[in-house]
Amino acid sequence: MNREHLICRYEHNYFRGWVVSTKRRGKRFTRYFADRPRGPAAALRAARTFRDKLVSQLPHPTKIKRRDVRNTTGVIGVARVKERTRAGKIMVRYVASWPKRNGKRGKASFSVGLYGEKEAFRLAVCCRRAGLQTLTGPAATGPAARLSACSLGACS
């Protein structure tokens, strides 16, 4: 059977049927249609009817990347991390992450205690930008080169 838009087959424990599920503006819309009373074909027809009615009432989906709710820095790929060491001391740092050409993730960390709040944040943002430029620019030269470029003011 071909793939239906927003409709999936669902079989779990004693339930067998179809599920219609979509998400718009942060709210999930889900409804299950069981095979039991009239069979799988009737359940699929009911699921299609519900899907068509639901899609006509909902706003069109957007492909705009919104800021992640968990991201409190306001910059995608830069996070403020608070961790407790084994000694019980709280360590605060900014962590920058970016995708690499080989499919792995690059990561760099800047301590608030060492650099200060503003400077650690600025270095993390700069390091992420430099890491992202390695995707489109020449091959990466390593985190030390990115850090020195940021320290020289190349990314201010």
N, C-alpha and C positions, 0 to 999 in steps of 0.2 A: 504494500500500500504506500502511496506517495506521502510525503511529509506535508502535514497541514499547518498553515500559519497560525501560531499561538495555541495550537492544540497538540497535546501529547498523550500517548497511551500510558496508563498508570496501573500497575498491578503490585499490590503490597498487602501482605497478610490475607485477609478475606475480601479485600476490595479489588474489583476488576472493573475498569472503565476508562473514561477519558477525562482529562483535566484541561481547562482553558485558563491561561495565566498570562498576565501582562502587567507592566508597571509604568505609570505615568506620573510625573511630578512627585516622585518619591513615595507614591502610594501603590501597593500591590493589589491587583484585582484577580481573584482566583475562584473557580467554581468547578466542582466535580460532578461527573455524570456517570452513574453506575450502569453496568450491563444487565443487572439482575432482572428488572421487571419485563423488558421487551427485547433484550438482546443487544449485541454490540453495534449493529447497524443503526438502530433507533437511537442509541445513546450518542453515537457520532453525529447523527442528524441534529439532535438536540444541542449538542456542543457547538456545531456550526451555526445554528440559529442564534444561540446566546452570544457567540463570538462576534457575529455580524452586527447584532444589536449593540453590544458593548463598544465596538470600534466606532460605530456611528455616533455614539454619545460622548466618547472621550476626545480630548484634544489630540492633535497630531503629535507623534513622538518627536522629540528634539534630539539632535546629536551634538548639543553644546556641552563641552566638558565643564562641569561645575566644580568649584573648589570642594575638596573632600571635607566632610564635616569633622573628621578626626584631625585634619591638618590645621593647626592653630597658628602657623607661621604666615600663611597666605601665599606661600611659594610652593608650587608642586615640586616634589622631590627633595624638599628640605624639611626636616622634622626636628623639633626640640625634644630631647630625650632626658628624662630624669631617672636615674638608677641609684640603687643603694648598693654600696660595695660590701664585701664580706665583713669588713670592720664596722659597718653600720653608717659610714659617711655617705651623704647624698652627693652624687656626681651629676652635674648638668652639662649637656653638650648639644651641639647642633650636628646633625648627621645629614650629609648630602648623598644622594644616590642617583644613578643614571644608567641607562642601558649601554652595553658595549657591543662592538661589532660581532663578537663571537657568541652573542646570545646571553652572556652572563651579565651581572650587574656590577658596576663600579661603585665604590663607597668610600667616603672620607668623613672623618669626625673631627670637630673642633671644640675644645673644652672652653666652657664659659669661665671657669676658674683661671685658666691660663691667659686667654685672649680678652676676656670681658664680654658682656652680653652683645653689644652692637658689633664688635669686631668679629666675634665668632660667627654671628649670623651672616655678616658680609662675606667672610671667607667661605662659608658653606654655600651661599648663593653663587659666588664667583666660581667655586670649584665645580658645582653642578653645571653651570653654563659652559665652562671649559671642557667638561666631560662630554656634554652634548655636542659640542663643536667637533669632537673627534669622530663623530658619526659622519659628518659631512666634509670635514677638513682632512688634513694629512693624518697619518697613523699616530696613535697615542704615544706620548713620550714619558708617561708615568705621572703619579700623583705629586712627586717632588717638583716637577716642572710646572704643574698646574698651580701648586702652592706658591712657588717663587713668582710666577706670573701675577698671581693675585696680590702678593706682598709688594710687587713693584708698581701696583696700581693699574695693571692692564685691564682689569675688570671693574673698575669703579664706576 
